[in-house]
Amino acid sequence: MSGFIPQEIINQIIEQTDIVPIVEQYINLSKKSSANYFGLCPFHSETKPSFSVSPGKQIFYCFSCQRGGNVIRFIQDIENVSFPDAVRILAEKANIKIPTSDTKLYEHNQTERKIQQNLHLETARFYYNSLNKSTNRHVRRYMAERGFSANTLIAFGVGYADTEWDSLVRHLRNAGFTDEQMLASGIIRKSSRNTLIDLFRDRVMIPIFPSHGRYIIGFGGRAINNSNEPKYINSPETALYHKGENLFALNLVRKLRPLPETLILAEGYMDVMALYQAGFRNSIACLGTALTESQARLIDRYAKKVILAYDSDQAGIKAALRAIEIFEKFNLEISVLDLGNAKDPDNYIKLYGKARFQALLNDAPSALDFQISIARTRSTDKNGSLDLNQYTAEVAKFLAKLDSAVMIEVYANKLSEEINVAGSTIIHDVNQIKQNNSKSEPEQIKHNYSQNQPKNISIIGQKRKHNVKIDQKKYLRDQWLILAILASSPELFESIAERFKTDLFSNQALKLLADKLIKANKENKVSVQNLIFWTDELSHNLENINYTKQLMPVLMTLESDDIRSNRELLTDVLQKLEQTAMQIRQAEILDIINDKETTAEQRNKLIEELSAINKFIHFSK
């Protein structure tokens, strides 16, 4: 078996693997905070859960034994295997093939994948510029009439595909893309005359991102003219785009801090944009298809509760019922909005306002209440007569899915009062269904072993004649904290790019990590996973220092419910590091000034620098 595993494959495996269900194959997890799962650590014996899993950052950490890392590290530790073997185990679970011999073919495929990312980015720019042309002001007016502000259009990267048959084709050719590359994108197709034409014409264009938001994978197009059919057209399945594995606007939700406990699942792009603009920024949508298990798993990764905000027509009701069946496989609280006479969330907000919609969210009935209500409607004929056998049979099936005997009795009593049938009879029917459906649950595979950790060696300490009064623990923590914040929120990097320098850090290891972040930012590759990889490399190269052990608790701290926003925290930590760096430089200058070998000219320059430093420290306090 070849030992070659390309970094792109490793990145793909991490992107497509959810750490939560992987860990749950070994231990039981429960959600005890808005962001993280907790359980008993599999690496040491304990009675109180100290093992935490962050779905947002896709990492694990034990606050007791201090083991931590990403999903690959978890498999390495739990299965006691090497890094390549852990990658292969996860690749098999994710159905990702690892090249074993033909590296040239693999490199070609990765090059083509990168080309497609660039092609989609160029297309998004083309559509965006098209929307803002003076000739297309009618499109901007159309969106304004629908209630969308300019800021909302910018937030979602909205553009416009004009009425010409091949304007995008011509643009992409001029940008250097070949016909084969354009056809592979799915947004260009062949006409009956065998010429290349645009897939989207005369449509508002909305780019689609994967949950990490690092590049565009497809587009959704909404017809400007309602006579155009279909109303929505979406990118076809491609090497980049798998609609059943992604959720619209989840990339925006992932930027929220703290991560919301509740997600609002709407039907379409426009609903999500309207909800976002109204302040409900925890809104997402499926991508032109019914909810899939992969999408439900994504939602379960980030939230404790989901509220279905589907259209109020029969198609919307049917979709909601199907979604409930899928969500029942996960540990999620499910509610369903009753939009009344409004056809969709956007329409409801326009009719009744944001406050009423918030009240609607707060009072949203549970999935079970919704199912029972629909069951009664379906069991009632045109004359208003209720078919009791059909109604009670359907409700009993729903109740049989409940684990709580108390909840079964509560609902059975409600139904008893409603249809004048003894509650015990209903409970008997429920238990009969449970008995018929009972299946033995396979036991979970569990591993529980511990491994000695090397002692954490301090990496701070430098003797000087003029001592600097610094809390070394806080100083080290702040250095790791700024690295963790930037890796968690790459969008904040530009705000401090000119001030973020390797000189802020106290040793070569941290300077190296800072330098890697600076370079990665230029290539749009800043991420938590990359920071973990770089830190693991340092830990591997320096046997006596476990840098990963220093990083992981800081990363997990950022998931705390009561943590300040990353932006505020970044500003505060950067200022502290700048002050500390100035204090250290201040001590260095004093040492040099007092050195007998320092010339008068050098001493004068150093005094000027010292004066500037003193002013900085004074005004920073």
N, C-alpha and C positions, 0 to 999 in steps of 0.2 A: 504493500500500500504506500503510495507516495506521501511524503511528508509536506508537500507544497500545498498550502491553503492560502489563496490570495486574500489580501486585506479587504478587497471589495466584497468577497463572499462572506467574510467574518462580519462585516458591517451589515450586509443583507440579512444574515441570520439573526443578528441582534434586533434589527428593525422589525422583522417578521415574527419574533418570538416574544410572547408575553410572559414575564417572569412569574406572575402570580399563579397561573395554573401549573407551571413547571414546579414551583415550590410546593404547591398543594398536592402533588403526587407523592410527597414525602412526609409532610406535616399538615395538621389542620390549622387554617388561618381564619381569623375573624377581624372585621373592620372596627377598630376602636378609635379612629380619628377620621377627620374629613379626607385625609390624604392616604394614610398608610394602613396596611394589614399587620396583625401581630399574631404570634404563636410561640409555642415552646421551642427553644433552640434545638436543632438536631445535632449540634456539635458539642454540647455539654449537658449535664444533668441539671434540670431546674424544675421548679413547681409553679413559678410565676412567669408569664410570657415576657421575654426581653428581646425576642427575635422580631425584627421589623422588616417589612417589604414595602418599597415605594413603587407603585405602578407608574407614577408620573415620571420618575427618573430611571425606572427599570433597574433598581439596585436592591440589595439586601444588607442588613447590618444587625449584629447582636450587640446590644448595649452592655452585656455582661462579659462574654468571652472575646468581644471585639473582632470577630470575623466579619468580613463584608466584601462586597464587590458587585459585579454585574452577573448576569445569568450564566455566563461561561464559567466564572469563578465558582458559582454555586455548584454547578455540575462537577467541576474539578474536585471540590471539597467533599461533596456528598457521596460521589462515586469513587473518590480516590483515584482519579485518572489524570493523565497529562492534559495540557492545554489543547493540542491537536485532537485528542480523543474526545474531549468535552465538546469541541466544535463539531465533530462528526456526529456525536449523539444528538445534538440540537439540530443539525442539518437534516438528519433523518426524520426527526419529529416535524420539522417545518417543510419537509418534502423539497429540500434544496439540494441539488447535485453539486458535489465538490469535484472539480477537475482533477484527474489523477495522472494524466499523461500529456494531453494536448494543450499545453499552456498557451500556444499561439492562438488556438481557436477561442479559448477563454478570454484572452486579452482582446481579441477582435470583438467579441460579444460585449465586453465591458466598454470598449471604445464606442460601439454603436449605442449603448445605453446612455453614455455621456452625451453623445450627439443628439439623442432624442430629448434629453433634458434641456440642452441649449436651444433646440428647435422650438420646444414648447415655450421657453422663456422669450425667444424672439417673436413668437406668435402673440403672446400676451402683450408685449410692447406694441406690436402692430395694431391689435384690437384697441388698446388703450388710447393710442394716438389717433386712431380713427374716430373714436367716440368724441374726442375733443376738437375735431375739425369743425370749422364754421359751417360746412355743408351738412353736417350731421347734428345740428342743434335741435332738430326735431326729435332725435333719440334722447338727448338730455332732457328735453321738455317732457317726453313720455315718462321718463323715470321720475322726474320731479312731480308730475301729476299723480304718479303712484305713491308719492310721499317720501321718496328717497333723497336724502341730502347729498351734497357733493362729497362730504367727509365719509359717508357710508360707501359711496361708489369707490372711493380711494381705498378704504379699508379692505374691501373685497377684491380690489383690482379689476373692477368691471370695465369692459370695453364694448366694441361694436364691430360686427362683421357686416360689411356693406353689401349692396345688392348685386355687385358684379360677380361673374362666375369664377374668375380666377385671380382676383387681386392679391390674395394671400399667396397663391402659387408663385406669382411674379415676384412678390416681395422676398419670399424664401429663396428663390433662385438667385436673386441679386445678393442675398446674404451668404451665398455659397453652399446651400444645401442641394443635394442631388435629388433626382426624381425618386430613386429607391428609398432614400431617407424620408422624403415627404410622404410617400405611400405607407411606409412603416409606422408613421405617426398616427394614422387613422383619421386625421383631420383634413387630409387631401385624398381624393379618390379619382378613379378613372371614369370618364364619361362614356356614353354609348359610341362616341366617335374615337375612343381610345386616347383622348387628351386628358390632361390633369385638370381637375376643377376643385373648388373649395367645398368642403362638407357643409359649412355654415354660411348662410347668406341672409341678410336683413334680420339679424338677431342680436339681442343684447347678450354679450359673452361674459361668462363667469368662470374664472380659472379654478381648478380643483387641485388641492394640495393633499399629500399624505399627512398623517397626524404630526410628524416632526416638522413639516412646513418648509423643508429645505429646497424643494424644487417643485415645479408644476408637473402633474401627471396627466391632466386632461382638461376638457372644457364642457360646460353646459351652456346651451344656447336657447334663449327664450324668444319666440317670435314677437316682432313688433306689431305686426298686423294680425289680429285675432283670426282672420280668415285663413292664414297660413296653417297648414297641418303637417306634422303634429305641432302642438304648442311648444313642446320642449324636445330638443335633440341633444344627445350626449355623445361624447367621444366613445368609440367602440373599445373593446378589450384590446390592449396592446401589451408589449413587454413592460411598460411603465404602469399602465392603468388596469386595475382589477376592481371594478365598481363594488363588488360584494365584500371587499376587504377594507374599504375606506369609508369615512363619514365626512360629509361636507361641514366645514367650519370647525372641526375638532382641533385643527392647528391653532385657531384663535383661542379656543377654550383653554388649551394647554398653557397659554401665556398668562392666564389669570392667576393671581396670587391673593389669598390661598385658592387652591383648586376648589371649585364648587362641589358640594356634596350632591347636588341635584342637577341633572341635565334635562333640558326640554327637547324632545325629539319631534320635529315637524316633518311635513311631507316633502316640501320643496325648498329650493334655494331662496326664492323671494320671501317665503315665510320666515326663514332664518334671518335674512337681511333686515326685514321689518322688525323682528323681535330684537335683534342686535341694536338697531337704531333706537328702539324704545327703551333700551337699558337692560334687556334680558340677554346678556351676553353669554349665558350658559346654554345657548341654543345650537342644535345641530340638525342634520337631515341625512336620510339615506340618499343614494345617488341614482335616482331614476329606477329603482328596483325595490321590491319588498325587502324588509329587514332580513338579514342573514345571520347565522350563528356567529360568524366572524365579526360582524358589526356589533352584535350584542356583547360579544366578549370584549371588544374595545370599550364599550360603554361601561361594562362591569369593571374594567381596569381603572377607570377614572372616577366613578361615582358610586354612591350608595343608593341613590334613588333616581328613577327616570319617570318623567311625566310625558305621556303621549299627547301630542297636540296635533292630531291628524284632522283632515277636513271632515265636516259633519255629514257629508253625503254617504250613500251606501258603500261606495268604494272605500271611503275613509274608515267606516265602521268595520268593514271586512278586514282591512289592513291592520287595524288596531287589535282585533281579536287574534289574528295570526301572530302579530308581534308579541302579544301577551304569552302565547304558547311558547315562543322562543325564549323570552325573558325568564320564564318560570324555571329554566334549566340553570339559572344563575342566581347568585345571592343578592338580588336587587329588590328594593321596594318599588312597586309599579303603581302609578296612578294614571287616570285618563281624564282629560279635560272634557267638560260638557260645554260646547260652544253655543248651544241654543240655536238661535236663528242665524248666527254668523256662519259663513261658509268655511272660514279658515282663521287662524290666529291674526293675520294681517287685517282681515275684515273686521274682526272683533275689536281690535285696538282702535281702528278708525271709527267704529260705531260708538264705543263705550269708554275709550281712553285707557291709559296705562294702569291707573289705580284699580279699576274694575278687573282688569286682566290679572293683576297681582292677587287680588282677592280670589279670583277664579282658580289660580294656581294653588293658593293656600287651602282652598276647600275642595280640591280635585278628588273625586271619589276613587276608591281603591280599584285595582283591576278586577277583583272579585265582585264588587258592587256593580261595576260596569257590565261584567259578563252576565250577572243575574238580571240586570235591567234589560239587556238585549235578549236574553232567553225568554223573558216575559213577553216582550214585543213580538218575537217570532212565534210564540205559542198562542197568540191572540189572533183570531180570524177577523175578516172584514167587518163583521157585525159586533165585534167587541167581546166575543165569547172566548174564555181562556180554556185551553186544553190542559187540564191539570196533570194528566199522565206525562205529556211531553214536557211541561214546565218543571215538574218535580224531578223527572229523570235527568234533565239537563243540569239543574241546580245540584242534585246529588253528585253528579260527576265532578262538578267544580269543587264541592266540599270535600270530596274524597282525596283531593290533592293536598289538603291542609294537614300539617303535622300536629297542630295544636288541638287537643280534644276540647279545650275551652272555647276556641273560636268556632269549631264545628257545632258545639251546643248553642252558642250565641246565634249563629246564622240559622240553625235548625229551628230555634224558637221564633226567630223573625218570620221564617217561612210558615211556621205553624200558625201564627197569628194571621198571616196574610191569606192563607188558603183553608184555614180551619181544619187542619190535620194534626194529629198528635205529634209533638216533637220527637218522641221516642220512636215513632214509625219512620220518620225521616232519618234519624240517626242510624236506625237498623239498616235502611237502604244504603246509606253512606258506608257503613262498616262492611256490608256485603260487597260493594264495589271495591273497597280497599282490599278485602280478602282475595277477590278475583284478580286484582292487579298486582298483588304483592309479589315481589321478586327479591331474591337474596342479593344483597349488595356485596360486590367484591371488596375484599379487604384492601386497604391502602398499603402500598409498599412503604415501609419506614426504615430509615437508617438513623442510627444514633451513636456517634462516636465523637471523641474529642482529641485534639492534637495540641501539643505544647506550642505556644507562641514565643518567638524570641522577644527579649525585653526591648522596649522602645527606647532608643538612645536619643538623647537631646541633640539637636543639630544647631543649637545656638551657643555662642560663647566665644569671646575674643578678648584677651587681656589688653587693657590700655592703662596708661598712667592716670588719665582723666576718665573715671568711671561714668557710665551712662545709666541713670536710674530708669530702668525699663522693666516692666513685668514681663519676663521672658515667655511665660506660658500664654499670656494674652497676645503678645507680639506674634508668636508662632501661630496661634489660633487665627488671628486677623489675616495673616499671609495666606493660610489655607482657605479662609473664608472668602477672600476676594477672588481667588481662583475658582472656588465652587460657585459663587454668584455668577461670574461671567460665563462659566460653562453651562449653568442652568438657564441663564437668560442672555443668550448671545446678542439679542437686539440692543442691549444696554452698552455694548462694547464701544460703539462710536461716540457715545457721550463722554467717555473718559480716555479715548484712544491717545490723545496727546499727553496725558498725565500718567498713563499706565506704562511704567518702565521697569526693566529688570533691576535697576538700582534700588527699588523699593524693597527688595527681598534680601534675606540675611545670609544665604548660602547658595552654593552652586546648584544644588538640586532644585530648589525653588526658583532660582533664576532661569534654569533650563525649562521648567514647566511654564513659566511666564513667557519666555521667548517662544515656546511652541504655540501658546495661545495667541500671541501677537501674529505669528505667521499663519496660523489656522484661520484667524479672523479675516485676513486678506483673501483667503480662498473659500470663505463661507463654510468652514468645516469645524467651527467651535461647537462642542457638544459635551455632555456629561460622560458619555461612553468613551470619547477620545481622551478626555482628561484621566479617566480611570486606566485606560491602556498605557498612557505615558507614565503614570505613577507606578503601575505594575512593573513596567520596564526598569524604572529606577530601583524599585525594591529588589528586582531580580539581579541587577548588576551590582548592588551594594548589599551583601548578605547580612550585615549587622544592623541595617536600618530598614524597617518596614514602613515605607512612606504611605502605602495604601491604608495602613492601619491609622495613620494620622488624618488622611483625607475623608474616609468613610463617615465618621461621626459628624463631621462638619456638613457634608452633603445631606445627611439625614436630618440635621438640625434645621435646614432650610425648609423642610416639610412640615415643621411644627405649625399648629393652628394659630398660635399667638405671635408668630414671627412678623416683623414689619415687612412692608413690600421690599422686593429685591432692589428697587431703585433707591429707596431711602437708605437701606442698609449699605448699598454700594457706596453712596456718597459719604456716609459716616466712616466706613472702614478705610476708604481711600484717604480721607483726611487724616485719620490716625496713623496710617502707614507713612504718609508724607511727613508728618510731624516727627515720627520716630526716626525716619531716615535723616531728617535734618539734625536731630539730636546726636545721632551717631556721627554724622559729618562734622558737627560742632566739636565733638570730642577729638576727632582725628585732627582737625585744624589746630586745636589747642596743643596737642602733642607735637605737631610739626613746628608750630611757632616757638615752643620752648626747647626745641632741639638746637643745640649749639651750631650744628652744621647748616642750619637754614640761613640764607643770605637775607640782607635787609630788603632787597627788592621782592624776594619771595614772601617775606614776612608781611610787607605792605599789601600785596595782592590777597594774601590769606586773611588779613584783618578786614579788608573790604568785603570778602566773601562771608566772613563771620558776622559782620554787621548786617548784611542782607538776610542771613539765616536767622539771626536774632529777631529781626523785624517780622519775618515770616512766622516764627514760632509765637511771637507776641500777639500778632493779629489773628492767628488761627485758634487761639484759646477762647 
